[in-house]
Amino acid sequence: MTYPDLSLLIDGEWCSTGSGAPVLNPATEEVLGRVPLASGADLDRAIAAAVRGFALWRATPVARRTAILLNAADLLASRADRVARVMTLEQGKPLPEARGEVLRVAGALRWDAEDARRAYGRIIPSADDTVLSVRREPIGPVAAFTPWNFPAGSPMRKMAGAIAAGCSIVIKASEETPGTAVELARCFQDAGLPPGVLNLVFGDPAAVSRHLIADERIRLVAFTGSIPVGKLLAAQAGAAMKPSLMELGGHAPVIVAADADPVRAAGRAAVAKFVNAGQVCTSPSRFLVHESVHDRFVEAFLAVTARIVVGDGLDEGVTMGPLANPRRLKALEELVTDAVSRGAKIETGGERLDRPGFFFPPTVLTGVPLDARVMRDEPFGPIAPIIGFDDLDEALRIANSLPYGLAAYGFTRSSRTAERLVRGFEAGILSINHCGGSVHEAPSGGVKSSGYGREGGPEGLDAYLVTKRVSHLLVD
């Protein structure tokens, strides 16, 4: 198959503007295509379309809305092989990993579609002839912004939540991975979603966000991405008195307690660390291991790392693809150099691979001091810094010492220790004895600088709904 033609979707019509920006294959550095960049006039048309789409969609019976979304989910699942190949071409992750992502987001769409049927209100008993009720209604047109690391997962979380709740949406997906977003939008369109309910644009991130957020017709801002950009967009939304949903970065600590099985913990943690080449907001990225099991953990972790096959995600047997862009290569090299200058030891990896593409090998560092940048800054790549500890309270203090609070992981065979970890970690997502990712049945989101609001689970629709209190005095 060839890479898809790239266009903007505005008011049900596919359109292009100008020559656009190049989209690169990160495994070969070849140009796949050019993504059109929306002008101010394009964005105005998209907002106007979303306003019309919202008026139509909110009035559509929820059973009809659900049927369309379930149809879109079925179409997406049936096209999983095609969409996965597009994702691997533009983002780099191995093809099986990409296909799994597509099937997961089809399931997430089904979940949100069905859960929208349960956006219940309530009747409140009254002391007089007043009928007092609470209703849940869609908030209105949404502006959403998504990154490149999960080209299907990130856009679908916004699309599914907003559209299932009865909202319309203008979504700016990543210019580095636009093909997958186009494929998702085509599934909605082919399923019968009315024009204007879903509008897909690309463009200069700063210019697009300013334009959309400032428009009074946009009622909610939803963002997934870095903390600095999230703070900027949240400030813009706040200045316009608009609510926002922020799923931001993290630097997830892993605590391996003295009573944990170090081999099992290392196996599960290492596999999770190198999924998507470590380019995951919830990736385990700081490993705090009790001194009594430290050496066995490192040995087992390195054994798993040695079995990882790095290469083009389209090639058979590859288990880790390239980084998504050259910016990540430079950032990881700087983190490793800084750590080594401060006394860390490279157990494996540490340098970009000498081949075309943006390849950086799985890298394990030991003896990393706490003042090393990799212990403070989210690596967002395949680097695993491992340090020892001898007191669990001190490990928790280190884990919570950063401004992040997205995900955290703990390994122990003691229920008492597990409860200490559950109570002690400052994180919105916590896994004990595994490093599981997000699931559509349960909420995901962070605390502290890692954002606010939740995606997934029954809480996933909350941001897209407003609560209306109705007091109706009965009269003759």
Salt bridges, closest charged atoms under 4 A:
ASP11 OD2 - ARG52 NH2 2.90
ASP42 OD1 - ARG45 NH2 3.12
ASP44 OD1 - HIS211 NE2 2.74
ASP74 OD1 - ARG110 NH2 3.24
ASP81 OD1 - ARG99 NE 2.49
GLU101 OE1 - LYS93 NZ 2.55
ASP115 OD1 - ARG118 NH2 3.33
GLU137 OE1 - ARG58 NH2 3.68
GLU137 OE1 - LYS468 NZ 2.97
GLU175 OE2 - LYS172 NZ 2.84
GLU176 OE2 - ARG327 NH2 2.91
GLU183 OE2 - ARG82 NH2 2.97
ASP190 OD2 - ARG79 NH2 2.90
ASP215 OD2 - ARG217 NH2 2.86
ASP295 OD1 - HIS294 ND1 3.06
GLU333 OE2 - ARG352 NE 2.84
GLU334 OE2 - LYS330 NZ 2.53
ASP338 OD1 - ARG342 NE 2.95
GLU347 OE2 - LYS345 NZ 3.85
ASP371 OD2 - ARG342 NH1 3.46
ASP377 OD2 - ARG373 NE 3.23
ASP393 OD1 - ARG420 NH2 2.78
GLU394 OE2 - ARG397 NH2 2.89
GLU419 OE2 - ARG423 NE 3.04
GLU426 OE1 - LYS448 NZ 2.89
GLU441 OE2 - HIS440 NE2 3.61
GLU455 OE1 - ARG157 NH1 3.39
GLU455 OE2 - LYS158 NZ 2.88
ASP462 OD1 - ARG136 NH2 3.05
